[in-house]
Amino acid sequence: MIKKKGPEFNEEEIRAYMSFPAEKKLRHLKAMNSFLRKIRPAKSKNIARLLQERGF
């Protein structure tokens, strides 16, 4: 049996994030992007690099 997944974030978490100052949001996003770049598979990195070189 497959369990139905709920939303990733609830309304309370979203409201809390919205209350953060812009600098804190930016730091959070940079940290998240850094983490995602580190865990991305090599094949995906190569595809992203090729797309970026072609202006996408």
C-alpha positions as CSV (number, residue, x, y, z in Angstrom):
1,M,0.0,0.0,0.0
2,I,1.3,3.4,-0.9
3,K,1.0,6.2,1.6
4,K,-0.2,9.5,0.4
5,K,2.4,12.1,1.0
6,G,1.4,15.4,2.5
7,P,2.7,18.8,1.4
8,E,6.4,19.4,1.8
9,F,5.8,22.5,3.8
10,N,2.9,23.5,6.0
11,E,1.4,27.0,6.1
12,E,3.1,27.8,9.4
13,E,6.6,27.1,8.0
14,I,5.8,29.2,4.9
15,R,4.7,32.1,7.0
16,A,7.8,31.9,9.2
17,Y,10.0,31.9,6.1
18,M,8.2,34.9,4.7
19,S,8.9,36.8,7.9
20,F,12.7,36.4,7.5
21,P,14.6,39.5,6.3
22,A,15.8,39.4,2.7
23,E,19.4,38.7,3.6
24,K,18.5,35.6,5.7
25,K,16.4,34.3,2.8
26,L,19.3,34.8,0.4
27,R,21.8,33.0,2.7
28,H,19.3,30.1,3.0
29,L,18.9,29.9,-0.8
30,K,22.7,30.0,-1.4
31,A,23.3,27.3,1.1
32,M,20.5,25.1,-0.5
33,N,22.0,25.7,-4.0
34,S,25.5,24.8,-2.8
35,F,24.2,21.6,-1.2
36,L,22.2,20.6,-4.4
37,R,25.3,21.2,-6.6
38,K,27.4,18.9,-4.4
39,I,24.9,16.0,-4.5
40,R,24.1,16.3,-8.2
41,P,25.3,13.3,-10.3
42,A,28.2,13.9,-12.7
43,K,26.0,13.2,-15.7
44,S,23.5,15.8,-14.7
45,K,26.4,18.3,-14.0
46,N,27.7,17.7,-17.6
47,I,24.3,18.3,-19.1
48,A,23.8,21.5,-17.1
49,R,27.2,22.7,-18.2
50,L,26.5,22.0,-21.8
51,L,23.1,23.8,-21.6
52,Q,24.7,26.8,-19.9
53,E,27.4,27.0,-22.6
54,R,24.7,27.1,-25.3
55,G,22.9,29.9,-23.5
56,F,20.1,28.0,-21.8
